[in-house]
Amino acid sequence: MCGIGGIVRFNNSKIDLQILTTLSDSLKLRGPDELGFLGWSQQTSVHISRSPEEVQNFPICLFHRRLSILDLSPAGWQPMGTPNGRYYIVFNGEIYNYLELQTQLKVLGHQFHSHSDTEVLLAAYAQWGVQAFTKLVGMFAFAILDTWEHTLLLARDYFGIKPLYYTYSHNGFTFASEIKTLLHLPEIKRHVNPQRLYDYLHSGLTDYGSETLFADIKQLPPSHFLRISLDKPQQPQIEQYWQLDLNQHTDITFPEATEHLRHLFLESVNLHLRSDVPVGAALSGGIDSSAIVMAMRYLQGSQLELHTFSYIASDPSLSEEQWVDIVVKAADAVGHKIQASSENLTSDLNRLIDLQDEPFGSTSIYAQYRVFQMAQGVGIKVMLDGQGADELLGGYRPYLAARLASLLRQGKWQSASQLLQRTANLPEISQKKMLLRAVGLLLPPSLQPSMRQLVKKDVKPSWLNSNWFTQNGLIPQLYPQKHNLEILRAELAQAVAETSLPMLLRYEDRNSMAHSIESRVPFLTPNLVNFIFSLPEEFIIASDGTSKAIFREAMRGIVPDPILDRKDKIGFATPEQRWLQDLRPWLEAVLNSDTANEIPALNIQKVREEFQSVVEGRSAFDFRVWRWINLIRWTERFNVTFEG
């Protein structure tokens, strides 16, 4: 795990040493172990050094900050080149199947001089070109310089586990692992992206697609690569190398599917355990993280010194300590627990906002931050985590409505009625809201505003300054109409690509990297994801509303039954409402600040009125409160502007 970046100057001008050093230093937390720089021009040979001073006179520069995980020797140092001097790489991530790829490449005549996955990745690209990407199992963001063809290629993994941002102008092209790095460029304006601002404030959405909350900064979308010519200025050419196949349906029985899913999951966890440093696991006590912990013990036996790290909520209704204890005992693990308070949050919030680069939707991200902080204190450098499982296996309550909508669209009225009845006793379920949401997923656009009113999801809430958004050309998005017969499958795919997973992966990347920890997510491999999406919907959500039905069955005999039989859903949940009361004076100060008054996208007086209504119990709490606070503090911390 590392931090990477690069600068290309089209006019052949030299790169400013101070800017280069500042950009590299901004990624130090991602790679505290080593640093390296590459300089090149088309008139000279490549120069690689640990000193930025030695590459400042070149118009093209790549830089790398290393967190050593595989091959801790100097042989794994980057930037790294091929023996013939054609290709050079800076790479952030891990290729878990690098040993298998190395074996294939040796047969084809390649020789290797390290035990690094970087060398294997570079050889794979030299051998297969962009066709190498679909052979990779891992998380990755990398740049490859081709000194023969005079091109620079950037690529990002299938699901966007590792970040990669860039900015382009007529003068040049710059990329980096984090937004904050690019903000150090003097030519970058910090103007907000209005559409992304609306998406965040209204729905809490960030991180999907190719745009960011900064208008001048783009991100390379997951499963895409970008190529840019170094001979002449032009817009980058972006292509997709992999796509989730929603039309594939596997004809398989439930027992057969259970067995194959078990095999794929254990195979993935086993690959994710490859490391030359200690490996731990984040443990919430839920099914996904518990399955990872128990699989680690199942695969590696007593030889593995297994450490788990858990956030324990102080609110008994949110605490999962009893479930955590069951798993720690069953896995014979060394369990570590941490709590967080509202006082901790206020002292750490500025750092959290600085680390994340863009606003976030709730304080649950803070619980995760504290877990990684605790793991760093114990000396763990690699953590396994269950991110992605809820999006793949229907783990969130709204997916019940999507399953109900599928049954209604398919005309399976009796099955739909049974599902509605059987979910009545599940925790946190309102049959009325479930039915309204299901109907909303089926309605044509012309009827969707009425449904929004019924579920109190106004497209233009009064606290938003609609005039400002209209002036910036926004058309509010309503319920997207689902044309698929299988609406649950479509909703899960959208969650993976847009509405949930992308921002969760950003939170996890920044929180882990802030503590120089590599976080790995075994649920997110192409084989595992494609297989799950090929299964019938009833394998995902059972007829009684049980989520993750097939995965629960696949883990029988590995994960304790009390965990697999859980009906509730908590995760790293923080006591948002209680913290709201505890922090009321501080929150009011933020809402009454000069910065708040200067944000034209908010109707700040309405925001204050709604806030008072929430804290006094006259209106229901939801995450819009934290989005307001985040936006104001983010605007202040990053000097964001709202007028072009």
C-alpha positions in Angstrom: 0.0 0.0 0.0 1.4 3.3 -1.0 0.9 6.8 -2.3 1.6 7.7 -5.9 1.6 10.7 -8.1 2.9 12.3 -11.3 3.3 15.6 -13.2 3.4 16.1 -16.9 4.2 19.5 -18.4 3.2 19.7 -22.1 5.2 22.8 -22.8 8.5 21.0 -21.8 8.9 23.4 -18.9 10.7 22.2 -15.8 8.8 21.0 -12.8 9.0 23.3 -9.7 11.0 21.6 -6.9 8.8 23.1 -4.2 5.6 21.8 -5.8 7.1 18.4 -6.4 8.3 18.1 -2.8 5.0 19.4 -1.4 3.0 16.9 -3.5 5.1 14.0 -2.4 5.1 15.1 1.3 1.3 15.3 1.3 1.2 11.5 0.8 3.7 10.6 3.6 1.1 8.9 5.7 0.2 6.5 2.8 3.9 5.5 2.5 6.1 6.3 5.5 8.8 3.6 4.7 10.4 4.9 1.5 10.1 7.4 -1.3 11.3 7.5 -4.9 11.2 9.9 -7.9 11.5 9.4 -11.6 12.3 12.1 -14.1 12.2 11.9 -17.9 12.1 13.9 -21.1 12.0 12.6 -24.6 15.5 13.9 -25.2 17.1 12.2 -22.2 17.2 8.8 -20.5 15.1 8.0 -17.4 16.5 9.2 -14.1 15.4 7.5 -10.8 16.3 8.8 -7.4 15.3 9.1 -3.8 15.9 12.9 -4.0 13.4 15.2 -5.7 16.3 17.7 -6.5 17.7 15.2 -9.0 14.5 15.1 -11.1 13.3 18.7 -11.0 14.7 19.6 -14.4 12.5 17.2 -16.2 9.0 17.9 -17.7 7.7 14.5 -16.7 8.0 13.2 -13.1 6.5 10.2 -11.2 6.7 9.9 -7.5 6.0 7.1 -5.0 5.7 6.8 -1.2 6.1 3.2 0.0 4.3 1.3 2.8 6.2 -2.0 2.7 3.9 -5.1 2.9 5.3 -7.6 0.4 9.1 -8.0 -0.1 10.4 -5.6 2.5 13.8 -5.4 0.9 15.1 -2.6 -1.4 14.3 -4.8 -4.4 10.6 -3.7 -4.0 11.5 0.0 -4.2 9.6 2.2 -6.7 9.5 3.7 -9.3 10.4 0.4 -11.0 11.3 -0.3 -14.6 11.4 -3.2 -17.0 14.9 -4.6 -17.9 14.7 -3.2 -21.4 14.0 0.3 -20.1 10.6 0.7 -21.9 8.1 0.7 -19.0 8.2 2.3 -15.6 5.6 2.0 -12.9 4.4 3.6 -9.7 1.9 1.3 -8.0 -0.5 1.6 -5.0 -2.2 -1.6 -3.8 -1.7 -5.3 -3.8 -1.9 -8.0 -6.4 -2.9 -11.1 -4.4 -2.4 -13.6 -7.1 1.0 -12.3 -8.0 2.7 -15.7 -7.3 0.4 -17.5 -9.8 1.0 -14.8 -12.4 4.7 -14.9 -11.8 4.6 -18.7 -12.6 2.8 -18.0 -15.9 5.2 -15.2 -16.9 8.3 -17.4 -16.1 7.1 -19.9 -18.6 6.9 -17.1 -21.1 10.5 -16.2 -20.5 10.3 -13.4 -17.9 12.9 -13.4 -15.1 12.3 -11.8 -11.7 14.8 -10.3 -9.3 12.5 -9.6 -6.3 9.6 -11.1 -4.4 7.5 -8.0 -5.1 4.1 -8.0 -6.7 5.1 -4.7 -8.4 7.6 -6.5 -10.5 5.0 -9.1 -11.5 2.5 -6.4 -12.4 5.0 -4.6 -14.6 6.0 -7.8 -16.4 2.3 -8.7 -16.9 1.7 -5.4 -18.6 4.8 -5.7 -20.7 3.5 -9.2 -21.8 -0.2 -8.7 -22.2 -0.8 -4.9 -22.3 -4.2 -3.8 -21.0 -5.4 -7.4 -21.3 -3.4 -8.0 -18.1 -5.9 -6.1 -16.0 -8.6 -8.7 -16.0 -6.0 -11.3 -14.9 -5.4 -9.4 -11.7 -6.9 -10.3 -8.4 -6.3 -7.4 -6.1 -6.7 -3.7 -5.4 -4.7 -1.3 -7.4 -4.1 2.1 -8.8 -1.0 2.6 -10.9 0.6 4.6 -13.6 2.9 3.2 -16.3 5.2 5.3 -18.4 5.9 4.0 -21.9 9.2 5.6 -23.0 9.0 4.1 -26.5 5.4 5.0 -27.4 5.6 8.3 -25.3 2.4 7.6 -23.4 1.3 7.6 -19.8 -1.3 5.0 -18.6 -3.3 5.1 -15.4 -5.5 2.2 -14.2 -7.8 1.5 -11.3 -9.1 -1.7 -9.8 -12.5 -3.2 -10.5 -14.4 -1.7 -7.6 -12.4 1.4 -6.8 -10.8 0.1 -3.6 -7.7 2.2 -4.3 -8.2 5.9 -5.2 -6.8 7.8 -8.2 -7.4 11.4 -9.0 -6.2 13.7 -11.8 -6.5 17.2 -13.2 -5.9 18.2 -16.8 -5.3 21.6 -18.4 -3.7 22.9 -21.6 -0.4 23.2 -19.7 -0.2 19.7 -18.3 -1.6 16.7 -16.5 -1.2 15.8 -12.8 -2.4 12.7 -10.9 -2.2 11.5 -7.3 -3.7 9.1 -4.8 -5.5 11.9 -2.9 -7.4 15.1 -3.7 -5.5 17.1 -1.2 -2.3 16.5 -3.1 -3.7 18.1 -6.3 -5.0 21.0 -4.3 -1.4 22.1 -3.8 -1.2 22.9 -7.5 -1.4 26.7 -8.0 -3.5 26.3 -11.1 -6.3 24.4 -9.3 -9.4 26.4 -8.4 -11.3 25.2 -5.3 -14.7 25.8 -6.8 -17.4 23.3 -5.8 -19.1 21.0 -8.3 -22.8 21.9 -8.0 -24.2 18.6 -9.1 -22.0 16.7 -6.7 -22.9 19.2 -3.9 -26.6 18.6 -4.5 -26.1 14.8 -4.5 -24.2 15.0 -1.2 -26.6 17.4 0.6 -29.8 15.8 -0.5 -28.8 12.1 -0.5 -25.4 11.8 1.1 -23.9 10.5 -2.2 -20.3 11.0 -3.1 -17.4 9.3 -4.9 -19.3 7.7 -7.8 -18.4 8.1 -11.5 -15.6 10.4 -12.7 -16.3 13.6 -10.9 -15.6 14.9 -7.4 -16.9 17.7 -5.2 -14.1 19.9 -6.7 -15.0 21.0 -10.2 -11.4 21.0 -11.4 -10.5 17.5 -10.1 -11.6 14.2 -11.6 -11.3 10.7 -10.4 -10.6 7.7 -12.6 -13.7 5.5 -12.3 -13.3 1.9 -11.1 -12.5 -0.7 -13.7 -11.2 1.9 -16.1 -7.8 2.9 -17.5 -6.7 6.2 -18.9 -4.1 6.9 -21.6 -2.5 10.2 -22.5 -0.1 11.1 -25.2 3.1 12.8 -24.1 3.8 14.1 -27.6 0.9 16.6 -27.9 -1.6 18.0 -25.4 -5.0 16.3 -25.6 -7.8 15.1 -23.4 -7.1 11.8 -21.7 -8.6 8.8 -23.5 -10.6 6.7 -20.9 -11.7 3.1 -21.5 -13.5 0.5 -19.3 -11.7 -2.9 -19.1 -14.3 -4.8 -17.0 -18.0 -4.6 -16.2 -20.3 -6.4 -13.9 -22.5 -8.8 -16.0 -26.1 -8.5 -14.8 -27.4 -10.7 -17.6 -25.6 -13.8 -16.4 -27.9 -16.3 -14.6 -26.4 -19.4 -13.2 -28.6 -22.5 -13.3 -27.7 -24.0 -10.0 -29.4 -25.4 -6.9 -29.2 -23.7 -3.5 -26.9 -26.4 -2.0 -24.6 -26.3 -5.1 -24.5 -22.5 -4.9 -23.8 -22.6 -1.2 -20.8 -25.0 -1.7 -19.4 -22.9 -4.5 -19.8 -19.6 -2.6 -18.0 -21.1 0.4 -15.1 -22.2 -1.9 -14.8 -18.8 -3.5 -14.9 -16.9 -0.2 -12.3 -19.1 1.5 -10.1 -18.9 -1.6 -10.4 -15.1 -1.5 -9.6 -14.8 2.2 -6.6 -17.1 1.7 -5.2 -14.9 -1.0 -5.8 -11.8 1.1 -3.7 -13.3 3.9 -0.5 -13.1 1.8 1.7 -10.6 3.6 5.2 -10.3 5.0 3.9 -8.3 8.0 1.3 -9.1 10.7 -2.3 -9.2 9.6 -5.3 -8.4 11.8 -9.1 -8.0 11.2 -11.8 -5.4 11.9 -14.6 -7.1 13.8 -18.0 -5.5 14.3 -19.7 -8.7 15.4 -21.9 -8.9 12.3 -22.0 -11.7 9.8 -19.4 -10.4 7.3 -16.6 -9.4 9.6 -17.2 -12.5 11.8 -16.9 -14.7 8.7 -13.6 -13.2 7.7 -12.2 -13.7 11.2 -13.4 -17.3 11.5 -12.1 -18.0 7.9 -8.7 -16.7 8.9 -8.5 -19.1 11.8 -10.1 -22.0 9.7 -7.5 -21.5 6.9 -4.3 -20.9 8.9 -5.0 -22.9 12.1 -3.2 -22.3 15.3 -0.1 -20.9 13.6 -1.8 -17.6 13.0 -1.5 -14.9 15.7 -4.9 -13.4 15.1 -5.8 -9.9 16.4 -9.2 -8.4 16.1 -10.2 -4.7 16.5 -13.7 -3.7 17.5 -15.6 -0.5 18.2 -18.0 -0.9 21.1 -20.8 1.7 21.3 -21.5 3.1 24.8 -25.3 3.0 24.0 -26.5 -0.6 24.9 -29.0 -0.5 22.0 -26.1 -0.1 19.6 -23.4 -2.2 21.3 -22.4 -5.4 19.6 -20.0 -6.4 22.3 -21.8 -9.7 23.1 -21.4 -10.8 19.4 -17.8 -9.6 19.3 -17.0 -11.7 22.4 -18.6 -14.8 20.8 -16.3 -14.5 17.7 -13.2 -13.7 19.6 -13.6 -16.7 21.8 -14.5 -19.0 18.9 -11.5 -17.8 16.9 -9.2 -17.9 19.8 -8.2 -14.4 18.9 -6.6 -11.5 20.8 -9.5 -9.1 20.9 -9.0 -5.3 21.2 -11.9 -3.0 21.9 -12.3 0.8 21.8 -15.1 3.3 22.5 -15.6 6.8 21.2 -17.3 9.8 22.8 -18.7 13.1 21.6 -15.7 14.8 23.2 -13.3 12.6 21.1 -15.3 13.5 18.0 -14.9 17.3 18.4 -11.2 17.0 19.0 -10.7 14.7 16.0 -13.2 16.1 13.5 -10.9 18.6 11.9 -8.3 15.9 11.3 -11.0 13.5 10.0 -12.2 16.1 7.5 -8.7 16.9 6.4 -8.0 13.2 5.9 -11.1 12.4 3.9 -10.7 15.3 1.4 -14.5 15.4 0.8 -17.4 15.5 3.2 -18.9 12.4 4.7 -22.4 11.5 5.7 -22.4 10.3 9.3 -20.2 9.9 12.4 -20.0 6.1 11.9 -16.9 6.8 9.9 -15.3 8.1 13.2 -15.8 4.7 14.8 -13.8 3.1 11.9 -11.1 5.8 12.3 -10.7 4.9 16.0 -10.4 1.2 15.1 -7.6 1.8 12.7 -5.9 4.1 15.3 -6.0 1.2 17.8 -4.6 -1.3 15.4 -1.7 1.0 14.6 -0.9 1.2 18.3 -0.6 -2.6 18.4 1.7 -2.7 15.4 -0.6 -4.1 12.8 0.1 -3.0 9.2 -2.5 -5.1 7.3 -6.2 -5.5 8.2 -9.0 -7.5 6.6 -12.5 -6.0 6.5 -16.0 -7.0 5.4 -16.6 -4.0 3.2 -18.8 -4.7 0.2 -20.8 -7.7 1.6 -23.9 -5.6 2.4 -24.0 -4.3 -1.2 -23.5 -7.7 -2.7 -25.8 -9.7 -0.4 -28.7 -7.3 0.4 -27.6 -6.6 3.9 -29.3 -3.2 4.3 -33.0 -3.0 5.2 -34.1 -1.0 2.1 -33.2 -4.0 -0.1 -36.2 -5.8 1.3 -38.3 -3.2 -0.5 -36.4 -3.9 -3.7 -37.0 -7.6 -3.4 -40.7 -6.9 -2.8 -40.7 -4.7 -5.9 -39.2 -7.5 -8.0 -41.9 -9.9 -6.9 -44.6 -7.3 -7.7 -43.2 -6.6 -11.1 -43.0 -10.3 -11.9 -46.6 -10.7 -10.9 -45.8 -13.0 -8.0 -48.5 -11.6 -5.8 -48.7 -14.4 -3.3 -44.9 -14.4 -2.7 -45.0 -10.6 -2.4 -47.7 -10.8 0.3 -45.9 -13.5 2.2 -42.6 -11.5 2.2 -44.5 -8.4 3.5 -46.1 -10.4 6.2 -43.0 -12.3 7.3 -40.8 -9.2 7.6 -43.2 -7.6 10.0 -41.3 -8.9 13.0 -37.9 -8.0 11.8 -36.1 -5.2 13.8 -36.3 -1.7 12.3 -38.9 -2.7 9.7 -42.0 -0.5 8.9 -44.3 -2.4 6.5 -45.8 0.9 5.3 -42.4 2.4 4.4 -41.3 -0.9 2.8 -44.4 -1.0 0.6 -44.2 2.7 -0.3 -40.5 2.3 -1.2 -41.3 -0.8 -3.3 -44.1 1.1 -5.2 -41.7 4.0 -5.7 -39.3 1.8 -7.4 -42.0 0.7 -9.8 -43.6 4.1 -10.6 -43.0 6.0 -13.9 -41.3 9.4 -13.5 -44.5 11.4 -13.8 -45.9 9.9 -10.6 -42.7 10.0 -8.5 -43.1 13.5 -7.0 -46.3 12.3 -5.3 -44.5 9.3 -3.9 -41.7 11.6 -2.7 -44.2 13.6 -0.7 -45.7 10.4 0.9 -42.3 9.3 2.1 -41.2 12.8 3.0 -38.3 12.9 0.6 -38.6 16.3 -1.0 -36.4 16.8 -4.0 -36.0 20.5 -3.1 -36.1 20.7 0.7 -36.6 24.2 2.1 -33.1 24.3 3.6 -31.5 24.0 0.1 -31.3 27.3 -1.8 -33.1 26.1 -5.0 -32.3 29.3 -6.8 -28.6 28.7 -6.5 -28.8 25.2 -7.9 -31.1 26.3 -10.7 -28.7 29.0 -11.7 -26.0 26.4 -11.9 -28.1 24.3 -14.3 -29.2 21.5 -12.0 -32.2 19.3 -12.6 -33.0 17.3 -9.4 -33.0 13.6 -9.8 -36.0 11.6 -8.7 -36.6 7.9 -8.1 -34.7 6.2 -11.0 -37.2 4.0 -12.8 -36.2 0.3 -12.7 -37.1 -1.5 -16.0 -35.5 -4.8 -14.9 -37.7 -7.7 -13.8 -35.2 -8.2 -11.0 -35.2 -4.9 -9.2 -33.2 -6.2 -6.3 -30.4 -7.2 -8.6 -30.4 -3.7 -10.2 -30.4 -2.0 -6.8 -27.5 -4.0 -5.6 -25.6 -3.3 -8.8 -26.3 0.4 -8.4 -25.1 0.2 -4.7 -21.8 -1.4 -5.8 -21.2 1.2 -8.6 -22.8 4.4 -7.3 -24.9 4.8 -4.2 -23.0 3.1 -1.4 -19.8 1.2 -1.9 -17.7 3.9 -3.6 -17.9 6.3 -0.6 -17.5 3.5 1.9 -14.3 2.5 0.2 -13.1 6.1 0.3 -13.8 6.3 4.0 -11.9 3.1 4.6 -8.9 4.0 2.4 -8.3 7.3 4.1 -8.9 6.1 7.6 -6.6 3.1 7.2 -3.9 5.1 5.3 -4.0 7.8 8.0 -2.6 5.2 10.3 -0.3 3.6 7.7 -2.4 0.4 7.6 -3.3 -1.5 4.4 -7.0 -2.5 4.6 -8.0 -5.5 2.5 -11.6 -6.4 1.5 -11.9 -10.1 0.5 -15.5 -9.8 -0.6 -14.5 -7.6 -3.6 -13.0 -9.9 -6.2 -14.4 -10.3 -9.7 -15.0 -14.0 -9.4 -16.8 -13.8 -6.1 -18.9 -10.7 -7.2 -19.8 -12.1 -10.6 -21.0 -15.4 -9.0 -23.2 -13.7 -6.4 -24.8 -11.5 -9.1 -25.5 -14.6 -11.2 -27.6 -16.1 -8.5 -31.4 -15.9 -8.2 -32.7 -13.1 -6.0 -34.3 -15.6 -3.6 -30.8 -16.9 -2.8 -29.9 -13.4 -1.6 -33.0 -12.5 0.3 -35.1 -15.5 1.4 -38.9 -15.7 1.4 -39.0 -14.7 5.1 -36.9 -11.6 4.5 -33.6 -13.1 5.8 -30.8 -11.2 4.1 -27.5 -12.8 2.9 -29.4 -16.1 2.9 -26.9 -18.1 0.9 -23.8 -16.7 2.6 -25.2 -17.5 6.0 -25.7 -21.1 4.9 -22.2 -21.2 3.3 -20.6 -20.2 6.6 -22.3 -22.9 8.7 -19.7 -24.9 10.5 -17.1 -22.1 10.3 -19.0 -19.2 11.9 -20.8 -19.7 15.2 -24.5 -20.2 14.7 -25.6 -17.3 17.0 -23.8 -14.9 14.6 -25.4 -16.5 11.5 -28.8 -16.4 13.1 -28.8 -12.7 13.9 -31.7 -10.7 12.5 -30.6 -7.2 13.5 -28.2 -4.9 11.6 -25.9 -2.5 13.4 -22.3 -2.4 12.2 -20.0 0.4 13.5 -23.0 2.5 14.5 -22.4 5.6 16.7 -25.0 7.1 19.0 -25.8 10.0 16.6 -28.8 11.4 18.3 -27.2 11.4 21.8 -24.0 13.0 20.4 -26.2 15.6 18.8 -27.4 16.7 22.2 -23.9 16.5 23.8 -22.4 18.6 21.0 -25.3 21.1 20.7 -23.3 24.2 21.7 -20.5 23.3 19.3 -22.9 22.5 16.5 -24.8 25.7 16.9 -21.5 27.6 16.8 -20.8 26.0 13.4 -24.2 26.7 12.0 -23.9 30.3 13.1 -20.4 30.8 11.8 -19.3 33.2 9.1 -18.6 30.3 6.8 -22.1 29.0 7.2 -23.5 32.4 6.3 -21.4 32.5 3.1 -22.5 29.2 1.6 -25.0 30.1 -1.1 -26.2 26.5 -1.6 -27.8 26.5 1.8 -30.8 28.5 3.0 -28.9 28.9 6.3 -31.9 30.3 8.3 -34.0 27.3 7.4 -31.0 25.0 8.3 -30.9 26.6 11.8 -34.7 26.3 12.2 -34.6 22.6 11.3 -31.7 22.0 13.5 -33.5 23.5 16.5 -36.6 21.4 15.6 -34.5 18.2 15.6 -32.6 18.8 18.9 -35.9 19.8 20.6 -37.6 16.6 19.4 -40.2 18.3 17.1 -38.7 16.7 14.0 -37.1 13.3 13.4 -33.4 13.0 13.3 -31.6 12.0 10.1 -28.2 12.4 8.7 -28.9 15.7 7.0 -27.7 17.3 10.2 -24.2 15.9 10.0 -24.1 16.7 6.3 -24.7 20.4 7.1 -22.0 20.4 9.7 -19.6 18.5 7.4 -20.2 20.9 4.5 -19.5 24.0 6.6 -16.4 22.6 8.2 -15.1 21.2 4.9 -15.7 24.5 3.2 -13.7 26.2 5.9 -10.9 23.7 6.0 -10.4 23.5 2.3 -11.2 27.1 1.3 -13.9 26.0 -1.0 -15.6 28.5 -3.3 -19.1 28.5 -4.6 -19.0 31.1 -7.4 -17.2 30.4 -10.6 
